[in-house]
Amino acid sequence: MSEEVENHDDDEDYEEFEEGDYGFIISANGELKTIMFPEDLFYDPPSEVKRICKIFGIKNLHQLEPRTLH
C-alpha cells in the first residue's frame, strides 16, 4: 500500500524566512545542496544548527564557500 501525502499550497500555512532564520536545502537523495543563514550569526550559530551541520560532515560554517542560488 502506498501512503498519500497531503500537499498544502495555502499561503496561510506558509512560513516565510524571518531575520535570524537558517535554511537547509536537501536533495531527494539526502545530499545537502545549500545552507542559508543570517550573516550576523555566521560566526556563532546555535548548537542545534551545529548539530545539523555535523550530520552533513560540516564541522564549522567557515569551511563553506559563499554561493548564490539562482
C-alpha positions in Angstrom: 0.0 0.0 0.0 1.3 3.5 -0.8 0.9 6.3 1.6 -0.7 9.5 0.3 1.0 12.8 1.2 -1.2 15.8 1.5 0.0 18.9 -0.3 -0.6 22.3 1.3 -0.4 25.2 -1.1 -2.3 27.6 1.1 -0.5 30.9 1.7 -1.8 30.8 5.3 0.3 27.7 6.1 3.5 29.0 4.6 6.0 30.5 6.9 8.4 32.9 5.3 12.0 33.2 6.3 12.5 35.8 9.0 15.6 37.6 10.4 17.7 35.0 12.2 16.3 32.0 10.4 18.5 29.3 8.9 17.5 27.3 5.8 18.8 23.9 4.6 18.1 22.7 1.0 18.5 18.9 0.8 18.1 17.0 -2.4 15.8 14.0 -2.8 18.8 11.7 -2.3 19.7 13.4 1.0 22.6 15.5 -0.2 22.9 18.9 1.4 22.7 21.4 -1.5 23.0 24.7 0.3 22.6 26.4 3.6 21.1 29.9 4.1 22.0 31.7 7.3 22.0 35.2 8.7 25.3 36.9 8.3 25.4 38.2 11.9 25.0 34.6 13.2 27.6 33.1 10.8 30.4 33.2 13.4 28.4 31.7 16.3 25.4 29.6 15.1 23.1 28.0 17.6 24.0 24.5 18.9 21.0 23.0 17.0 22.4 24.3 13.7 25.8 23.0 14.5 24.3 19.5 15.1 22.5 19.6 11.7 25.8 20.7 10.0 27.6 17.8 11.7 25.2 15.3 10.2 26.4 16.5 6.8 30.1 16.4 7.8 30.4 20.2 8.2 32.4 21.0 11.4 32.0 24.7 11.1 30.3 27.1 8.7 33.7 28.7 7.8 34.6 25.8 5.6 31.7 26.6 3.3 32.1 28.7 0.2 29.7 31.6 -0.3 27.4 30.8 -3.2 24.4 32.4 -4.8 21.3 30.4 -5.6 19.7 31.1 -9.0 
